[in-house]
Amino acid sequence: MSAIDWNWVRAFRATAETGSLSAASRQLGLSQPTLSRQVAALEEQLAVTLFERVGKRLVLTAGGAGMLEHARQMAAAAEAFALTAAGQSSDVAGRVSLSVTDAIATHVMPDIVERLREEVPQITIVVTATDALSDLRRREADIAIRHVRPTEPELIGRLIGELTAHLYASEGWIARHGVPRSVTDLGGATLLAFDPVERFVSHMEMLGLTFGVEQCRVVSNSALALWEMTRRGLGVGVVLDVAAVRTPGLVALLPDLRRTPVPLWLVTHREVQTSRRIRLVYDILADELRRLVMSGADPGETPEDADKTG
């Protein structure tokens, strides 16, 4: 048998995992006819029927199911090859992709990108705003800023320190509802809550704030959306302090209340850490995030800054 075209195998794997040619074509950035031809070519070369159509979905045959694990192993080998090649690159020019939350993308990254443009203008910076934990192993991002410690053994996570968040309301909201003097005064307030609500309420309880789920009348998984709603006076929201200080008209409520810690983990893959281009961006990110953490710390306070393997 002649060598198998990797593109055919990739098309088969994507189709098997998404269950349709249209979804697989979107994932791979190919036209549906091209993807269909690649799958058909693989079936012809292997002399195996890989899929059967059930309604609008493509379902693996027994022969196709037997081939899928091999396709995944080939994909893993290809990804490892690409990671190693990226890690060996000494060329500074090129792209470095960053995965960050929408709040960090909006309130923190512009200053950092400004420095990157000044110091390494030959590097193209790609900032993806997402609350999902990007798969660094598949190169969805070269570097991620996360709020939780990475657990994957092949990833390296560095805890830079902690930002803080707090309860805020707009001046307009306060004009309508008054300044709350205690937690009890917030009993009837509309809370702008993070999804899932139950986890949000539980976290608030740990900080000494007891709210009912029924108070969470506006819910989102976007910190940026909740920040804007807080700014507009739609309710009381939990906002990053670094965002609040740049937002005219936001007022911290119950200032003596313990602030919410927001850890900053800088994460990358072991292999790509040896890339000069990625390392340059990584070091500038670490320096700027440390500076940001220190600017919000109490005098003399030193944030935990240790290299840890996730």
N, C-alpha and C positions, 0 to 999 in steps of 0.2 A: 504494500500500500504506500502511495506517495505521501509526502509530508502534509499534515493538515494545516490549513490556513487558520491562524489564531483569530482572525476577525470573524470567521465562521463560528468558532467555539464561543467567542464572546457574545455573538448574536444569539446563539442557542441558550447560553446561561442567562442572559437578560430576559429572554422570552419566557424561560422556565420560571424565573423568580418573580416576574411581574404578571404572568398569566395571559398576556396579550401582545400582539405585534405592535399595536399603537403605543402602549405604555413602554415597551422595550425600545422602540425607535426614539421616543422622547428622552429616555434615560441615556441613550448612546449618542444622541444628536444625529441620527441617520433618518433618511426617508423610510417610510414603511415598505415600499416596494424593494428598496435595497436590502433591508433587513430580511424580508421574506425570501429573497433570492439567496442570501447567505445561509439561512437555515435549510433551504431546499438543497443547496449545494452540499452541505454537510451530510444531510440524510442520504444523498446520492452516493457520496464517497464512502460513507460507512455502511451503506446498504441496510440501514435501520430506519424505521419510521419512529420519529422522536415524539411527535405530538398527534393527538386527535382532538377534533373540535367538539366541545360540549356546550351547546348554546352559543354564547358570544365569547367564551373563553377557550383557550388552548390548554389541554391537559396532557401531562406527560404520559406516554405509554410506558410499559414495563421496561422496554429497551431504553427509552429516554431517561427514566429514573435511574437506571444503572449507569448512565453516562454522566449524569449531573455532577456527582461528587468528583469525578475526574476533571470536569470542566472547572469546578471550583478550585481544585488543587492547582490547575494550570494558571488560573487567575491570581491565586495567592503567590505563585512563583513569579508571575509577571510583575505584580505589585512590589514584591521584594526586590526584584531586579531594578525597577524604576527608582525605588527608595535608595538603594545602594549607589546607583549612578548619580542621583541628585546629591547624595552625601559626599561623593568624590569630586564634585564640581568646584573648581577654584575661580570660576568666572563670576565676577560680581554683578555684571549686567544681567537682567532677567526679571522674572516675576517672583514675588513672595506673597502668598495668600494668608490672610489672617481671619480667623473665625472668632467673633465677639458677640456679646449680647447687644440688643438694640440700644439699651441705655449707655453702655460703654462706647458703642459706635458713635452715638450722638454727642455725648458730653465729655468724653475722654480722648477719643481717637483724633479729632481734628488737630489738637496741639501736638500730638505725637507724630502725626503724618507731616505736619509742618516741619518738624525737625528732621524727619527722614528725607524729605524733599531737599532740604538744605545740605545734609551731610552725604547722602547717597542718591543723588538725582538719577543715576543710571538704573536704579532698581524701580520696577513698577510694583506699587503696593495695591493689592486687591483686598478690600475689607468686606467681608460677608457678615451681615447682621443677622444672627439667629440665636435663639435660646436652646436649640438642639445641640447636643454634644457631637460636633462634627467628627467624622471618622478619619483621624489623621493617618491611619494605616493605608487608606485608599486615596490619600492625597487630596481629600476634599479641602484640606487646609494644611499649610506648612506649620503654622503656629496658632494656638488657640489661647484665648483668655477665658478661663472658666472660674466659676464660683464654688466648685467642688473639687476635691482631690481626685486626680485620675486613678483609675483602678487597673487599667490595661498594663500588663507587665512590660510591653515594649515602648511605653511612653514615659517620658521624663517630665515630672512636674516640679515647678519651683514656686513655693509659696512666697510671694512678694510681701504680703502684709494684708491689712484689712482696710477697706473703705467702710463708711457707716451710712445708714439710712435712718430716717425718722418720720414721725407723723407730721404732715404739713397740710395747711389749708390756704386758700387764697384770701386776700384782703376782702374781696367781695363776699366770700362765704362767711367770714368773721363778722362783716357788717350785718349780715342777715341773722346769724345764729349766736353771736357773741363770742367772747374768748372763754374757752373751757378752762376751768381751774383745777379739775380733777378728772380721773377716768370716768367717774360717774356722770359727769357733764356730757360725755360723748355717747351716752346710752341710746339716744335717739338719732345719732348722726348716720348719714349714709357713708358707708365705707367703700372705697374704690379698691377692690381686692384682687390679688393674684390668683390665678387658677393653678391647681385645684384649691377650691375654697377651704375645704376641711383642713388642709395642710397649712394654709395661710392663717386660719383662726387658731390652730394649735401653736403655731410659731408666735403669734401675738400673745398667747397665754403665757408662754415661756418668758416673755419680756414684762409680764405683769399687767397685760391688757386683756380683759375678758370681754369678748364681743360675741354676739350670737351670729350664726350663719345668716339669719334673716336680715342682719344689717348690711350684709355684703350685696348691695343691690346693683352694683356695676362690677363686672368681673372681666378680666382679660389676662392673657398670657404675655402681653407686651408691656414692659415697664415704660416704654416711650409713650404708649397710648394712655396709660394711667397717669403719667406725669402731666400730659397735656390736659387731661380731664381735671386733674387737681388744680392746675393753673387757671382753668376756666371756672372753677368754683362749683363743680358738680358734686363734690363730696370731700371727705378727708382721705388723703392718700399717703402711702409710704414711698418716700422719694429719697434718692441718693443725696447726701449732703452736698457733694460736689456739683450736682445738678441744681439743687435749691439755691446755692449762693449765686448762681448765674441766672436765676429766674426772678426778675423783679415781681414783687407782689405776693410772693410765697412767704408764709409765716410759720415758724416751727411751733407746734402745739406741745404743751406739757414739757417744757425744756429740761426739767429735772429727771424726766423719764430716761431709763437706759436706752441707748441707741442700738439699732440693729446692726450687728457686724456683717460685712459682706466681704468674704475672703477673695483675694485675687491670686489665682494660680496661673502661671505662665507655662504652657504645655507644648511639647514638640515630640517628634519621634526620635528614637536613639540614632537612627541612620542619618537623618537629615541634619543633625547637630554638627556634623563634620563639614557641611556645606558652608563655605565662606560667606556667601550671600545671605543665607538664612541666619547664620550666626551673627552677622552684623545687625540685622533687623532685630533679632532676639535680644541682643545686648542693649540696643537703644530702647526697646520696649521695657526691659527690666529696669533700666536707669530711670526712665520717665515715670513708670508706675511707682517705683520706690519714692521718687520725689513727690508724687501726688499723695502717697500714703503719709509721708512725713509732714507734708504741709497741713494735713488734717489731724495730726497727732498732737497730744499734749506736749508742752515743752519738756525736753529730756526723755520723752518716751521713744523707745526704739522698737519698730515693728519686727516681728519674727521674719527672718529672711534666710531661709535655709534651703539648700538643694535637697530634694527628696525624690526618690524613685517611686512613681505611682504603681 
